[in-house]
Amino acid sequence: FLKEAAPRQAWLATALAFAGVLVVLRPDVGTLGLVALLPLFAAFGMACLMLFNRKASGVASVMAMQFLISAFATPFLIGAAIAGHYSGIPALALSVPRASVILRCALVGVSASGAHALIYMATTRASAAVVAPMVYIQLLVAVTLGALFFGNRPDAATFAGAALVISGGLYLWNSQRVALSPLRAGEGVTPRVQPEP
């Protein structure tokens, strides 16, 4: 969509990180059934968000982009909530939430908005193919939060998968750093000639 060629390093980092995610999650498609496909829809939405971020880079400020994303998403979320309420599924019925639920939703809203702002700023400085693999770090954050707040202790497979995710991210970061180092040193940059008065 953006006519950007993904570098070989981005493909390798993505493969490493994705393998790490599979090791950590160990999805049981046979048991979950079609529900196991829901994360694919979420991943598709996240990929579209990154592509649109990159396409819109430089058009508006970070705050303006945050507002536009929220304004675009709100009608869909309201429609989904209403449809869920009238679907007859008890778990989707609307009710007045407790104060603790409102507080947690506010926390998620603030942290998600901050995360999107950072992703948007990253996509204005690098291609979507370079930024996308770094999002896999969210798995490590989820494992850490699960251990701290819910007592879900990671096992050896989780640590092995995390090592793959971290390896992919470090490899991509290092490859980008090496690619930019000649520019930092001033090599290959043609000095700007000052016009004579």
Backbone hydrogen bonds, N-H to C=O, Kabsch-Sander energy under -0.5 kcal/mol:
donor,donor_aa,acceptor,acceptor_aa,energy
6,A,4,E,-0.6
10,A,7,P,-0.7
11,W,7,P,-1.6
12,L,8,R,-2.3
13,A,9,Q,-2.6
14,T,10,A,-2.4
15,A,11,W,-2.3
16,L,12,L,-2.5
17,A,13,A,-2.6
18,F,14,T,-2.8
19,A,15,A,-2.3
20,G,16,L,-2.1
21,V,17,A,-2.2
22,L,18,F,-2.3
23,V,19,A,-2.1
24,V,20,G,-2.4
25,L,21,V,-3.0
26,R,22,L,-2.6
29,V,27,P,-1.0
31,T,28,D,-0.5
32,L,28,D,-2.6
33,G,29,V,-2.7
35,V,32,L,-1.0
36,A,33,G,-1.7
37,L,34,L,-2.0
38,L,35,V,-1.6
40,L,37,L,-0.9
41,F,37,L,-1.3
42,A,38,L,-2.0
43,A,39,P,-2.7
44,F,40,L,-2.4
45,G,41,F,-2.2
46,M,42,A,-2.3
47,A,43,A,-2.5
48,C,44,F,-2.3
49,L,45,G,-2.2
50,M,46,M,-2.1
51,L,47,A,-2.3
52,F,48,C,-2.8
53,N,49,L,-2.4
54,R,50,M,-2.4
55,K,51,L,-2.4
56,A,52,F,-2.3
57,S,54,R,-1.0
59,V,56,A,-2.3
60,A,56,A,-0.6
65,M,61,S,-2.2
66,Q,62,V,-2.2
67,F,63,M,-2.2
68,L,64,A,-2.4
69,I,65,M,-2.4
70,S,66,Q,-2.2
71,A,67,F,-2.9
72,F,68,L,-2.2
73,A,69,I,-2.3
74,T,70,S,-2.5
76,F,72,F,-0.6
77,L,73,A,-2.3
78,I,74,T,-2.7
79,G,75,P,-2.4
80,A,76,F,-2.5
81,A,77,L,-2.3
82,I,78,I,-2.4
83,A,79,G,-2.6
84,G,80,A,-2.4
85,H,81,A,-2.1
86,Y,82,I,-2.1
87,S,84,G,-0.7
88,G,85,H,-0.7
89,I,84,G,-0.5
92,L,89,I,-1.7
93,A,90,P,-1.3
102,I,98,R,-2.0
103,L,99,A,-2.4
104,R,100,S,-2.2
105,C,101,V,-2.5
106,A,102,I,-2.3
107,L,103,L,-2.2
108,V,104,R,-2.5
109,G,105,C,-2.7
110,V,106,A,-2.5
111,S,107,L,-2.6
112,A,108,V,-2.9
113,S,109,G,-2.1
114,G,110,V,-2.4
115,A,111,S,-2.4
116,H,112,A,-2.6
117,A,113,S,-2.3
118,L,114,G,-2.1
119,I,115,A,-2.4
120,Y,116,H,-2.9
121,M,117,A,-2.4
122,A,118,L,-2.2
123,T,119,I,-2.5
124,T,120,Y,-1.1
125,R,121,M,-0.5
125,R,122,A,-1.2
126,A,122,A,-1.5
130,V,127,S,-0.7
131,V,127,S,-2.0
132,A,128,A,-2.7
134,M,131,V,-1.1
135,V,131,V,-0.6
135,V,132,A,-1.6
136,Y,133,P,-1.4
137,I,134,M,-1.6
138,Q,135,V,-2.2
139,L,136,Y,-1.7
140,L,136,Y,-0.6
141,V,137,I,-1.8
142,A,138,Q,-2.6
143,V,139,L,-2.4
144,T,140,L,-2.3
145,L,141,V,-2.8
146,G,142,A,-2.5
147,A,143,V,-2.0
148,L,144,T,-2.3
149,F,145,L,-2.9
150,F,145,L,-0.5
150,F,146,G,-1.5
151,G,147,A,-0.5
152,N,146,G,-2.0
153,R,151,G,-1.3
159,F,155,D,-2.0
160,A,156,A,-2.2
161,G,157,A,-2.8
162,A,158,T,-2.7
163,A,159,F,-2.1
164,L,160,A,-1.6
165,V,161,G,-2.3
166,I,162,A,-2.8
167,S,163,A,-2.4
168,G,164,L,-2.5
169,G,165,V,-2.2
170,L,166,I,-2.9
171,Y,167,S,-2.6
172,L,168,G,-2.2
173,W,169,G,-2.7
174,N,170,L,-2.8
175,S,171,Y,-2.3
176,Q,172,L,-2.1
177,R,173,W,-2.3
178,V,174,N,-2.6
179,A,175,S,-1.8
180,L,176,Q,-1.6
181,S,177,R,-1.1
183,L,180,L,-0.6
184,R,180,L,-1.7
185,A,181,S,-1.9
186,G,182,P,-0.5
186,G,183,L,-0.6
187,E,182,P,-2.4
189,V,186,G,-1.0
190,T,188,G,-0.6
